[in-house]
Amino acid sequence: MKPKTIIISVLLALLVIILFNNKEEASFWLFGDIRTSKLLILGIFFLLGVIVGGILFRRKPKHPKEYGVSNSYQTTDEDAEFLKNEDDLTDEDREYIRRD
């Protein structure tokens, strides 16, 4: 078994033991006096804690450290001929190609 599974199992067992050892009736104030079992109160607050914890500590997608550029442009025969004849290029064109 994985360590994570063992830890979750132990925690759930402790939760069940704690909940079922607190079955007596208790007074709870929620906009008035409510008399209910501690089991219900503890169970509700545990579920609220799990929900809030899941929302606060959810995993966010990681951004890549490097961004790549993909070139989907296919060169044609005209482009290949143009690049071979660099003598026909102006100085401005040569500078532009050099920066690329």
C-alpha positions, 0 to 999 in steps of 0.5 A: 500500500502507498503511504498516502493511502495508509495515512488517509485510512488512519485519519478516517478511522480516527474520525469515525472513532471520535464521531461515534464517541460523541453521540450525546445531545448538545445545545448548539446556537445557530440563530436560536438554540438548537438541540442535536447530537454532537455526532451531527455537529462534528460531522457537518463541521468536518465536511465544511472543513474538507470542502473549504480546504479543497477549495483553498488548496486545490492544485493550480495548473503550472505554467511552462518554464520555457515557451516554444515556437512552432513553425507551421509554415512550409517553404515552397520552391520559390522561397528556396530559390529566393534564399539561394540568391542572396546576391539579389538581396538588399542590405536591409533584407540581409539584416532582417534575415540575420536577426531571424 
